[in-house]
Amino acid sequence: MGSVMYSCVTDFFTYETTKSVVVKSWSVGIINRIVQLLIITYFVGWVFIHEKAYQIVDTGIESSVITKVKGFGHHHNRVMDVADYVIPSQGVGVFCILTRVIITENQFQGKCPEVASKFNCETDEQCQQYLNTVLSNGVITGTCLNSSGQGKGQCEIEGWCPSENDTVEIEPMLDVENFTIFIKNSIRFPLFNVTRGNFPSSMTAEEIKTCIYHPERNPFCPIFRVGDVLSFTGQSVENLAQMGAEIGINIQWRCNLDLDIQHCVPKYSFTRLDAPFATNAVSKGYNFRFAKYYKTENGTEFRTLHKAFAIRFDVMVTGHAGKFNTIPTLINIVAAFTSVGLGTVLCDIILLNFLKGAKQYKAKKFEEVSDAQIEACLTQSPGSELSFRAGIKRSYDSGAVSLAASDQRI
Ligand SMILES: *[C@@H]1O[C@H](CO)[C@@H](O)[C@H](O)[C@H]1NC(C)=O
C-alpha cells in the first residue's frame, strides 16, 4: 500500500518537456522567421500600438446635452423667433426646427365636409365604406354632403371643423440656413472619474459669441450654423425644408488618459438619419401636428391647428476612455508570446507535406513504437542506454513514454 502511494507521489513530481527536432533547411527556416516576424509585427503594431491593448477601457460614458437655437425667419408673413419654431422649447438634445407650417385657423367642434379628394362621393353608401377609417380629419358620419346637387359631394365628418387641407402650397422658411445651434455637452468617464466639456474653459465670452464651427479652422467652437450642418451631411436647406428631415449630430469622445487631459477633446460628425427613406414614396421627411386652444367670449372652445414640417436634430454622444493597466497588458503579452509559437504549425504543414524529403522529416519527427519492438527490447540484455523495463510507464498527462531516473543505468 505504502509503495503504491510512494510511486504515485514520485510520478506526480516529475517534469515533462518536449523533444525538439532541429531542421536545418533554408526554406523552412526563412518561412518560420517570416511567420514569427509577421505575428510579432501584428501584436506590436496593431494590438499594442493601434488598439492600445495595454489599456483598460471605460465605455460607459455619462453625458448631458443642452442646446440653444438662435435666428429669425420669415413665414406666413410674420417674423418667427425661437419660441415659434423650436419644439420642444426646453433646449434638450433632440429638438425640431419647424421649416414649413400649414395653419388651419378657427376650428370648432361640429360637422363639416372632408376636403381630401379621396372622400369625394355621390351617395351616402360611398361614404359608409369609410366608417372606421383613421385617414380622415374626423369621424366619418356616413353622410354624403352634396352641396351643389351636381353629383360631386364630400363625405361628412364630425370633429374639428373646418377640416384641414394639407395640400396647400406654402413656401418653406429658408432662413433656417442662417440659424445657429449652440451645443453644451458635458461628459464623465465614471471609471476614471474624469469630466470634460465640449469647449475649453479658456474660451472667452467674445470668442464664443462670434465663432462658428468649422472642422478645420474652428473644431472646438460649440456654435453650428444649420446650413453648414446640412451641407456636412450632403444636403441643402432647399431639399429638406419642404418635407422635413432627421439630422444626427454625433459628438465622439475618444480619450487616451495616458496623455495629458487637454488631449481629451470632442470630435463632431454629422449624418442624415432618415437617409434610408429619402427616396421612398411614402412617409418622406418628418412632420407632426399640434394645436393652440382658445375660447370665445361666450366660452366656446376653438383652436388653431398646425401641421409642421421640421428638421429634427439628434445630438448623440458616444465615446470611451483608456488608461494603462497591468492586467490587460500582461494578458496580451502572454497572448503575443503564445501566438509566436503558431508559426510552427504552418512550418510543420510545409515541412511534412510539401518539402523534398518530407518522408525523412516525418520519420525523424514521429517515432513509432510498436508492441513487438518493446518485446524485443525486453528480451535483450538490459545493458543498453535506453532500456524499457517491465514496469514501463505510460504517462497520463501527454501519452509520452516517461523515463524515470531509476531507468538509467548507474
Ligand atoms: C444668410 O446669410 C447670408 C449672409 O449674411 C445672406 O447672404 C443670405 O441671404 C442669408 N440666407 C437667407 C436664406 O436668408
The ligand as an SDF file (V2000), in Angstrom:
LIG
                    3D

 14 14  0  0  0  0  0  0  0  0999 V2000
  -27.9400   84.0130  -44.8730 C   0  0  0  0  0  0  0  0  0  0  0  0
  -26.9590   84.9920  -44.6050 O   0  0  0  0  0  0  0  0  0  0  0  0
  -26.2150   85.3960  -45.7470 C   0  0  0  0  0  0  0  0  0  0  0  0
  -25.1140   86.3230  -45.2860 C   0  0  0  0  0  0  0  0  0  0  0  0
  -25.4790   87.0500  -44.1620 O   0  0  0  0  0  0  0  0  0  0  0  0
  -27.1770   86.0490  -46.7600 C   0  0  0  0  0  0  0  0  0  0  0  0
  -26.4710   86.4500  -47.8920 O   0  0  0  0  0  0  0  0  0  0  0  0
  -28.2360   85.0460  -47.1300 C   0  0  0  0  0  0  0  0  0  0  0  0
  -29.1880   85.6220  -47.9840 O   0  0  0  0  0  0  0  0  0  0  0  0
  -28.9490   84.5130  -45.8840 C   0  0  0  0  0  0  0  0  0  0  0  0
  -29.8410   83.4390  -46.2770 N   0  0  0  0  0  0  0  0  0  0  0  0
  -31.1600   83.5340  -46.1700 C   0  0  0  0  0  0  0  0  0  0  0  0
  -31.9440   82.3750  -46.6800 C   0  0  0  0  0  0  0  0  0  0  0  0
  -31.7150   84.4900  -45.6890 O   0  0  0  0  0  0  0  0  0  0  0  0
  1  2  1  0
  1 10  1  0
  2  3  1  0
  3  4  1  0
  3  6  1  0
  4  5  1  0
  6  7  1  0
  6  8  1  0
  8  9  1  0
  8 10  1  0
 10 11  1  0
 11 12  1  0
 12 13  1  0
 12 14  2  0
M  END
$$$$
